[in-house]
């Protein structure tokens, strides 16, 4: 699997995690209590995972640009 596909999958997983956390914090179902501290940690983790995967895509893009520049 190439790094861009892996990073894209990681970005989708981080997005799902963030959406799940937001739904739990909104307590849509109205059942049970919400642990806001753990939800805040989950949101920070999802944000950092998203940023890390974006960095992978940027590096892969720079590598492709470098390779293309060598062919010119």
C-alpha positions in Angstrom: 0.0 0.0 0.0 1.4 3.4 -0.9 1.9 6.1 1.8 -0.8 8.4 0.4 -3.5 5.7 0.6 -2.4 4.9 4.1 -2.5 8.5 5.1 -5.9 9.0 3.5 -7.2 6.0 5.5 -5.8 7.5 8.6 -7.4 10.9 7.9 -10.8 9.1 7.4 -10.3 7.3 10.7 -9.4 10.5 12.5 -12.5 12.2 11.0 -14.8 9.4 12.2 -13.2 9.5 15.6 -13.8 13.2 15.9 -17.4 12.8 14.7 -18.1 10.1 17.2 -16.7 12.2 20.0 -18.8 15.1 19.0 -21.9 12.9 18.9 -21.1 11.6 22.4 -20.5 15.1 23.7 -23.8 16.3 22.2 -25.3 13.2 23.9 -27.7 12.8 21.1 -29.2 9.6 22.6 -29.8 11.3 25.9 -28.7 8.2 27.8 -26.0 8.1 30.4 -23.4 10.7 31.4 -20.6 12.0 29.2 -17.0 12.1 30.5 -15.9 15.4 29.0 -12.3 14.9 30.0 -11.9 11.7 28.0 -13.8 13.2 25.1 -11.5 16.2 25.1 -8.5 13.8 25.0 -10.1 11.8 22.2 -10.7 15.0 20.2 -7.0 16.1 20.7 -5.8 12.6 19.6 -8.0 12.7 16.5 -6.7 16.2 15.6 -3.1 15.1 16.0 -3.7 12.0 14.0 -5.3 14.1 11.2 -2.3 16.5 11.2 0.2 13.6 11.1 -1.5 12.1 8.1 -1.6 15.5 6.3 2.1 15.7 6.9 2.7 12.3 5.3 0.7 13.4 2.2 2.8 16.7 2.0 6.1 14.8 2.2 4.9 12.3 -0.4 3.9 15.2 -2.6 7.3 16.9 -2.2 9.0 13.6 -3.0 7.0 13.3 -6.2 7.8 16.8 -7.1 11.5 16.2 -6.5 11.5 13.1 -8.7 9.7 14.9 -11.5 12.2 17.7 -11.3 15.1 15.2 -11.7 13.5 13.9 -14.9 13.4 17.4 -16.5 
